[in-house]
């Protein structure tokens, strides 16, 4: 009987010891969790401050005339400074100065200068605006929506498409669409030196045949002549009537 009592006492002691160790483990876990929470709160406070300081510092770097940025001190340890009174309004973006790249800007200005008042120039027009596929929910319809013509010349009265214009490219889906529609698709070389006169010559079938031309070099009248030899044999050119004193020449090219 005495041995049984001793056994029961040992078991009870082991149970108590296990519960005590478990309680100490829970307390240590809670202490560590509270410490991590306090550290996270501190980091979060710093993160809340950083975006304002960062934008102000970037603004100071981009605008050296405003001087250094002063960071205000917090009124108390638990206060997060959110108002930087000495920081200017951030200037993070700078104007490019000119719209479009050199090539597309030259082409747009040349086309705009060449068109008469009876025509309008639209840019970046989806083919779905001028054509439709038999199956409006199929693959071809999706291609029409995703494919864009860079420049579209239209009638000023009803915006009826008269001609598509883009930079030179290999045969593709767009050429097939314009071919089916019976609308000219004229391609220009990717050059930043496209002139209004060159645009008028390339658009001659759209603008109408011209009976006269002005020399871009001297301002005198020009006449059409056909080359009889050389690599351009058979092609027509506008040649200044002051030739050879003035060597103004414009190539007369049909629409593509």
C-alpha positions, 0 to 999 in steps of 0.5 A: 500500500505504501508503494502505491501511494509513493507511485501516485505521488510521483505521477502527480508530481510529473503531471504538475511539472509538465503543466508548469513547463507548458505554462512557462513556454506559453509565457515566453511565447507571449513575451516574444510575440509582444516584442515582435509586435512592438518592433513591427509597429516601430518599422511601420511608423518608419515606413509611413514616414519614408514615402514623404521624405523620399519624395521630398528628397527626390524633389530636392535632387531634381531642383537643386535651387531649393536647398536641403530638406529639413526633417522636423523632430517628432514631438514625442516618441510615439508621434509620427511626423507626417507634415514636412513644412520645409519640403516643396511640392515634389517635381518628379516629371519633366516635359519632353518638349516635343510630342512624338519621336522625330520620325512620326512628328515629321510625318504628322506635320508633313501630312497635316500641311499637305491636306486641304481643308476638305480632309482630316487627319486621324491618328492611331485608328483601330481597323475595327473602326473602318472594317468589320469581319463576318464573324464579329466575335471571332479571331478576325474581329479581335485582330481588327480591334487590336491592329491600329493604322498610324494615320488615316486621311478622311473626308472632313464632312463625314470622316469617310476613310480615304487613305491609310498612311504608315511607315514602311513595313513588310506585307502583313494583315493590314495590307490585306484589310486595306486591299479588301476595302479598296482604300489606298495604304501609302507607306513613307520611309522612316525619315525625320526629313519628310517634307510637305511637298514629298507628302503631296507627291506621295498623296497625289492620287488622294489629293488629285493630280496637280497641274502645277508645282512650285520649286521648294528651292527657289519658288519658281514654277516646275514642269514634269519631265520623264527620265529617259536613262539611268536607274530612274528611267521611265519615272516622272519628276517635277523639275524647276523651270530655272534648271540648270541654274536651279536644280530643284527636283521632286519625285512624282510617285504614285500611291502604293 
